[in-house]
Amino acid sequence: MRLQLSAHIGGYVGANLVASAKIHLDTKEGILHATGVRTDKGNPDGVPEHSAGFDVPDNELAVSAFAGAKAETGIKGALEWRSPEPDGPSRATLDEPDTAQTPKFVELGSVGYTVTGLAGQG
């Protein structure tokens, strides 16, 4: 039996920029049409109407950005056992040398812990 310990550390820095617009997709007569959605200020009930052309008002357009960093570290311990039986053939032939392999360790169980930290602005 043996105890195998391992640790890791890593991180990354990145940025994200997103722009979006609200549009309406319509399938008139089996053809897909993309039209903007506009709010008619003259419309008494304030219900958005679909415009004939592609029109995106200011209140339906959004842009956002995010920049940040992530750091991560962790440790893992595993209990391993080695079988007394070899994994390969144990007899040699006339053409080949002895091909007996040494037994390999097999993991019985493991336990680990990881800590992650995030920082960003957006």
N, C-alpha and C positions, 0 to 999 in steps of 0.2 A: 504494500500500500504506500501511497505517497500523497502529499498535499501540494497541489499546483496553485500558485498565486499569480495573478496578473492584474495590471492596472492600465488605465488609459486616460488620456487627456486630449481634448480637442476643442475646436471652436470655429466660428466663422463670422464674417461681417458682411452685411448686404444692404441693399436699398431696393425699394419697390415704388413704382410710379403707376398710378391707375387713372385712366380717364374713361368716363362713361356718359352715355346719352340715352335717353328714353326714346324708343322708336316703337312704332306699331307695325306688325307684320300682318298682311291681309292676303287671302288667296281668292281673288275675284276670278271667276271663270277658269279656275285651275292654274292660274299664273300667280306666283308669289310677288307681292308688292310690298316695299318698305316705305312707310310714310312716317313723318314726324308727328308728335302729339303736341298740340298747342292748347293753351287755355285762352278762351275768348273772354276778354274783360267785358265786352258788351253783352255776353251771354248772361241772362238774368239768374239762371240756376247755377252757374259756375262749373258746369260739367264740361270736361275736355272734349273737344271735337277733333276729328281726324281731318287734317289738312289735305288738300289735293296734291301738294308737292312735298318735298322733303324740307321740313322746317323744324328746327330744334330751338326752343326758347332758352333764355339764360337760366331759368329756374329748373330746367330739365337736364342741364349739363353739369357734370361733377368731375373734379380732379382732386386726387389725394396722393400724398407721398408719405413714405415711412422709411426710416433708416435705423438700423439696429445692429446689435452684436449678441452672440450666444457663446457661452463657455460651458464646457461639460467635463467632468472628471468622474472616474469610477474605479472600483476595485472588485475583484471576483476571486473567490476561492473554490477549488474543486477537489473532491476526494476521489482518487483514482486507484484502481486495483489492477494487478497484472496476473493474468491467468497462467498457471504452470504449463499449459499446453501450447506448443508453438503454432503459429498461424499457417505455416507452409508445410511442404513435404519434408519428411525426416530422413529419407534415404537418398544416397548419391547414386547416380548412374555412371557408367564407364565414360561417357562423353562429358559429363558435367561434374564439377566439384560438389561437395556437400551443400545442399540448398536448404538446410534447416534454418529457419528464421527464429530470431529471438522473440519471445512473447511480447505483445504490445500492451500498453496500459489502456484501460477502458474507464471512462468517467462513470462513477456511481451516482454522484450528485454534486450540485454546485449551489452556491449562494453568492449574491453580489449586491452592490449598492451603487447608485449613480446620483450625482448632484448636478443640477443644471441651473445656470443663471442667465437671465435675459436683461438687456437694457436697450432702450430705443426711444425715438422721438418721431412723432408723426401726427 
